[in-house]
Structures are given as structure tokens and as C-alpha cells.
Amino acid sequence: MRARVLLILGLVLAAALGAAPAQAQNRFSLVNSTGQTIERVYVSPSRVNNWGPDMLGTGVLPPGQSVWIVPQLSDCVLDVKVVFQGGREETRWQINACSLSRIVWGGAAAGDPSFQFINRAGITVNELYVSLSSDRNWGPDRLGRGTLPPGAGLWVSLPGGKVCAVDIRVVYANGTATERRGVETCSVRELNFR
């Protein structure tokens, strides 16, 4: 009886170890609504600093066209960079690709860019500035007289229906600052900032 129980437990354990982990559903259609040809597209997990290969390979993405992007990654939270004909680059940071099926680059975006900002930097944030990328200034410090310790969050309310890209500037307790521009937030409700 004991041998039989051990055999069954061994089979269950072997089946569990042999099962492949579920792949992230981070595939998406990239739509070029910019009026310019996109020559290269790079996709990287937000947690690393390496873009990897051009997702277009030898092709290009003309205005008004779309391409299906299938990252060979298991991450949901991705950074996407496009390079236009002529060399100009645009990047969108921390897109949750598992929660959307397409990313529209350029054109009039509609949606709600508001999001929950989560401090994942491991150091207290003393100042936080967030504005729509179409604005010409940072606006007021969203923390006012407060601070945002590691792991804490703050809801950032922004006007909807204009653009989905925001610019973020963070000043840490040690005096260093970090900026990210063109972060797409209409497709996310929570932004983990590192």
C-alpha cells in the first residue's frame, strides 16, 4: 500500500515537473498611424536594459499599415521602441502587452491615461511630476509636501480623450532624478516605476 502511494506521488510530481510554464499572451498588432515609415521595432522586458533584435527583420512598416508582433519573451510588461525613416526614435515604457491586442503608434489616441503610480525604485520619491506628452511643462509636484516610500502608490489623474502618452519625472530622496517620456498609460491601470 505504501509503495503504491509513493508511486502515485512520484507520478504526480513527475507530471508537475514536466509541465511547461504557461506562455505570456504578450502578442500584439502594432499600427503605424504616424504618417512616417517605421524602419525598426524593438521590444524588451521593462525589467532589463537590452533591446534585442529588430522585430521587423528586413521589412518596414509604412504609414497606415500594421504588423503582428510576437515577442520571444515571457514578460507581460514591455518597453517598445520604434525607429523612423531618417533615424528619429520614439519609445513607450512599461506597456502591459498581456492586457491589450494592439498598440497604435501616432494618430489621435482616445482613452483614459490615468493610472496608479507605484514606487518600485527601492528609494523614497520626494517629487513626482506627470504630464501628458502633448503638454509643454511638467505642472505641479503631485506629491505636494508628501513623499512616496518604496512600494507605496499614488493615483495620477489625467484628462482623457486627448493622448495616451505621458511624461514622468521623479526626484528621489538622494537628489537624483529620472525622466521617462512617451509612456503609454491608456492600456494600464498600474505603472510600476523603477
N, C-alpha and C positions, 0 to 999 in steps of 0.2 A: 504494500500500500504506500509506504513512504517513498519507495523508488519511483512509483507511478506519479506521485505528487511532484517529486523533484524533476521527473522527465517533463511533465506538463509545464512546470515553472520554467524549465530550460528552454522549451519550445516558444513560450510566450516571450521570454527575454530575447531569444534569437530573432524572433519576428520583429520585435520593437527596435532592436539594434540595426536590423537590415532595412528598415523602412527609411526611405529618403525623406529629408525635410521638405516641407511644402515650399514651392517657389513663390516668391512675392509676385503679385499681379501688377507689376510696375510698367507695363507696356502702355504706350500712348501714341496718338496721332499728333504730329507737330504740323501746325498750319501756318504757312507764311502769308500774313496779311500786311506786310510792311511796304510793298512796292519795290523792294530790292531783292536781288538774288542772294540766297544764303548758300555759301560755299562749303561751310563745315559746321557740324553739330557735335558737341562733346557732352557726355553725360557722366557724372561722377556721384558716388555716395557723398552726402553732405559731411560725413564724418572724416573724410580723407581729403588730402590736397593733391590729387593726381587726376588729371582729366582723362587719360587713356586715349584710345583711338577715335578717329573721326567716324561718327555713326553713319555718315553719308557715303563713305568709301570714295569711289571715283566719281560719284554723281554730284549734282547740285539741286537746290530746292528753289525753283523760280517763284516769283510773286503769284499768289492765288492758288498755289499747289500745296499738297500735304504729303507727308511721308510717315509710314508706320515705324516707330522707334521701339526696338526690343532690347533693352539693356541686358547685358550678360552679368547682372548683379542681383543679389538677393535683397537689397535695401529698398525701402519704400520712399524714404526722404532723400531726394536727389537734387543736385545742382545741375543746371543746363546752361551751356554757353553756345551761342551761335556766332559765326564769323561771316560777315557780309562780303560781297564782292568789293574789293578795294581795301579790305583788312580791318574795317571797324568791327568791334566786338560788343556784344551785349550778353549779360549773364542774369539768370534768375536763380536765386538761392532758396534752398530748403523747400522744394515743391514735393508735396506728398503725392507721388505718382500712383500709388495704390488706391487713391480716392478719386481719381479722375480718369477720363478716357482720351482727352485731347488737351493740348496746350496751344493757344492761339498766340502767335508772335506778331505784335503790332496791331494796327486797326483800333477801332473803338471798342474797348472792353467794357462789359457791363457786369455788375455783381457787387458784392459787399466785401471790401478789402479789410474790414475789421478783424482782429484776431487777438488771441491770448498770447502775450509775450512771456516766455519762460526763461529765466536766467539759468543757463546751464554752463556758465563760464567758470564756475568754481571760485569766483571772487565777487564781492558786493558791487552792484551797479549804483553809482552816485547820480548819474544823469542819463536820461533816456529821451531821445528825440526821434519821432517818427512822422514822416510827411508823405503825401502822395508824390510819386516821382515827377508828376507834372507841375508841382509847386516849385517856387524859386527860393524858398527858405525852409529852415528846419522847424520853425514855430517854437512854442514854449517847451521847457523841460517837462515831460509828462509825469515825472516823479515829484515835482514841486519841491518841497522841503524834505521829502522822504528818501529812502534808499530801497534797493531791491536785493535782498540777500540771495546767495546761491540756492537754486531750487524753487524760489518764490516766483509768482506770476503776477501780471498786470494786464487787464483788458485794455486794448488800444482800439478806440472807436474812431472810425474814419468815414467820410461821406461815400456812399455807394453810388454805383451807376456811372462813374467817371472813368477811372482806371483801376487796374488790379495790381499795379506795381507800386511799391513803396520804397522809400529810402530810410535807412535806420542808422542812427549814430548813438553809440554807447560810450560813456565815460566811466571807467572803473575807479574803485576806491584808491588804487595805487597811482592814479593820474593818467594811465594810458587810455587811449581811445581807439575804437574800431568803428568803421563805417561799412555798410553794405548798401549798394544801390540796385534798384530794379528788382527787388524781392517780390515775387508773385504771391499774393496772400488771399486772393478770392477763392482759391481751391483748398485753403487750410483754415482751420479754426484755432490751431495752436502752433506757435513757432518756437522751437527750442533753439535759443541763441547761444552759441559757443564762441 
